[in-house]
Amino acid sequence: MKRYFDDICASKESQLYGAESSVEDNEEVKELRRAIASDPENGGLYIKLGDALSYQLRYIEAISAYSAAIRKNNMNGYQKRGIRYLTTLQLSRASEDFKVCASFGPRAEIELLSGLTAYMQRRYETAKAHFDRWISLAGDDTEELTAVIYWYILCCVKSGDANGMKEILKRYSPDMYIGHHTAYQCGIDLFSGTIGLEEAMCRARTADGEDRDLEFSMIAYAAANYEYWHGNTAGYMALLDEILLRDTFWAGVASLAALNDRYPEVAQNAERRGEAVMTEGEE
């Protein structure tokens, strides 16, 4: 799994449920700790440490490294930390960090991250507003537009916005360049009526390659929301459960969204644990 994360990495139990992590430093992390000991005022080294810890899925520890970078006036730490707050479901803190990033000037990437965070917080109109701003900034990038359309559709599902879904689907064409976003495209095709639910899930369950669970989660999460849109609550919940059984890519956004839909208390508890860390001087 070295394309995505280290072979030895932290579990979702340690990052989302408060269990202790037993993952030891790899050589890169050890080297960066030595470098920081020699040059403790170098904010860039803390950024690199956070990235190295993230590669081991040690997101909680990465947050501490990025916070140290911020204290050393390295502003790149805000976006990096915000992403790790998002992937540990500390959603209010993610939102605050992305607001800081937005204050530096308009950037499409920050609008997408802010939109995903708002979606997880069930603030669907706010999420759509962020995605609209992304479109105004970078709408010609059809590869990333595919991802934006996917999440915009899901906002419409959860908010019951049939007109909004109709309008965003006008921006999609099966012939547009999507790059590697084939799973997102499959989800969009499901809602556009290009394919049916059975075909979408067939594609999800027959995905291959090392990232097959990641592909599965993205297609199946769209399918779950399709069931929700059509009033099949049992089908919606069953697909969420199926996604959560495949946890190789537990930190993927679709998998996290499925977990957050199914067990909202996980995010609530993560926020409380984060608050306890902050009282110890994290920020």
N, C-alpha and C positions, 0 to 999 in steps of 0.2 A: 504493500500500500504506500510505498515511498513517494508516489506521485502526489498523494494527498496528505499523508501523515506518517509518522514514524512507525516502524513495526511494533515497537513497545510504546504504548501510549496510555493515557489516563482513560478511565471508564466514565460512562455517563453518570454512574452512581456517585462518583467523587465530584463531578462538575455540576450536577443538577440536583442531587439529593443530599449533599452534605457529608457523604462518606469520606473517609481518609484516603488520600492517594498514596500509593506505594511506589509510584514510578520514579526511578532514580534519574539523575542528570545524565544525558548523553554527553558525548565528547564536546559537541559544540556548546552546550550549556555550561559545561565545566570551564571551557576556554573563555567564555564571555564573563563568567563570574570572576575569573582571575584578572581579566582585563579591567573590569569595573573596580576591583580592589586596588589596581594600580592607578586608575584614572576615574575616581568616583564622581567627578563633576561633569563627565561626558554624557550628556543626555542621549546621544545617538547610540551609545553602548546599551543603554536600558531598552531602547527600541529594539535593537537586535536581540537582546535577551528575551523580550516579550515575544518576538517572532519565533525564536528557537523553542521557547516553552509552548507556544501555540502549535508548533509542529508535532509536539508530543501530546497535544490535546490537553495540556495543563493550563486551561484558560484562566482559572482562578489566580494562579501564580503569575500568569502573563499580565493580568489586570494590575497586579502590584508593580510589575516592571514598568508598564506604561505610565502608571501613576507617578513613579519615580522620575521617568523622563519628563513628564509635565512639570514636576517640581524643579527640574533643571532647565525649564523654559523651552523644551522641545515640543512645539505645538502639534507635531505629527502624532503625538501620543493620544490626542483626543479622539481622532478617528479610529486608531488602532484599539484603544480601550473601549470605545463605543461598540465596536464590532464584537468584542469579547463579552461585554455586558449583554449584548443581544444573544450570543450563543450560549450564555448561561442563564438566560431568561430574567436578567435583572433589567427589566424593560424601562422603568422610569429613569434609571441611570443612563441607559443607552440613549434614550431620547434627549436627555440633558447634554450629553457629550456631542450628539449630532447637531444640537442647536448652537453649541459653541462653534462647531465646524462651519455651520451656515453663516455665522456672523463674520467669517473671514471673506465671504463673497460667494456668489451663486455657483454651485457645482452640481452637475447631474448626479454624480455618484452619491453625494450626501442626500439628495432628494430621494433616491432609491432606498438607501439605508433607513432614512427617516420614515419613508412609506412602509417598509417592511416592519419596522418597530411599531408604528401606529396600528398596523394590521394585527400584530400580536396582542396589542393592548385593546383590541376590539373598538378602536376609534376609526371606523371605516371611512367616514367622510374626510377626516384629516388625512388618512392614507391616500385616498383618491386625489386630494389636493396636491400632495407631494408628487404623486405620479404624474399629474397634469403638468406640474412645474418641470419634472424630468423631461416630459415630451417637448415642452417649449424650449428647453436647453439643448436637447440631444435627440430629437425625434427622428433625425435622418439616420441614426445608428440602428438599423433594423435588427441587428443581432441582439442588442440589449433591449430594444423595443419589444421583442418577443417575451422577455422576462417581465417587463412592465405590464404588457397586456394581460399576461397570465395572472399576475397578482391583482391587477385592477378588476378583472373578471371575478375573482374570489371575493374582493371587497363588495362587489355588486351582489353576489350571492348572499353574503352574510347580512347585507343591509336591505335586501329585497328590492334592489334598484334595476328593474328590467330595462328601463330606458337607457340607463348608464351602460349596461352591458351591450345593448344594441349599438350605441354610439362608439364604444371602444372597439368593438369587433369590426367596425368600418375601417379601422386603421390596419387591419390584418389582411394579408393575402397569402394563400398557401405557396405562392411563387416567390415571396420575398426572401432575401438572404437571412438565414437564421443561425449560421455558424454551428456551434456545438449544442445549441439549445433545442435538440430534438424532443426531449421530454416535455419541455414547456410547450412546444408546438403541438404535441399530441394532446395536451390538456386543452389548448385553445381549439383544436379541431373538434374535440368532443363538444364543447359549448357552441361552436359554430354550426354543428350538425354535419360536418364533413365525415366524421366517423361516429359509431355508436359506442355505448358503454362497454359492450362485450369485446369489441375490437380494441378499445383503449386498454382494458385490463389484460387482454391477451398480449399486447405489446409490453405492458408492464411486467408481466410474469415470465416472459420469454427473453427479457433483456439479458445480455451477457457482458462479459468483461469484468474487470476488477471493480468498476463503479456501478454494477448492476443494481445494488440495493439503493444507490443514490437515484438512479433513473426510475426505479420502481416507486420510490417515495414521491417523486415529483408527479408522475402520471397518476398514481393511486390517490394522491391528495386531491388532484383535480377531480378524479372520479368520485371520491367521497363527497366533495362539495356538489357535484352534479346530482348525486342522490339526495343531498340536503335540499338543493334547489327544487327538486321534483317531489319533495315531501316524504321521502323514504328515510326516516330517521334511523331505522334499524340498519339499513344498508350503509348509511353514513357512518354509524358507529362501528359496524363490522369492518369497514375498510380502514378506519383509523386504527383499530386494533391490529389489523394485518400489517399496516405500516410499522407499527411499534414493535412487532415481532422481528422485523429486519433492522437491527440496530447497528450494523457495521458503520453506517454513515449517520449516526444519531445526531451529529452536529449540523447536518444539512438543514437548510431553512425549512423545507417541506416537512421533514421529520420533526423538527422542533414545533412547527405549526400544528402538526397532528397531535403531538404530545400536549401542547397548550390547549387545543380544543378539547381533548379527551380528559385531561387532568389539570384544570386551571390552578389547582392548589400548588402545583409544582413551582410555577412562577411566583405565586404569593410567598411561598416559603423561601425561594431564592432571594427575593427582595428583602425579606427579614434577615437572612444570614448576611447579606451585603451590608445592611444597616449596622449590624454588629461589628463588621470589619471596619466600617467608617468611623465608629466610635473609638476604635483603637488607633486612629490617626492615619488611615489609608490615604485620605486626600489632604 
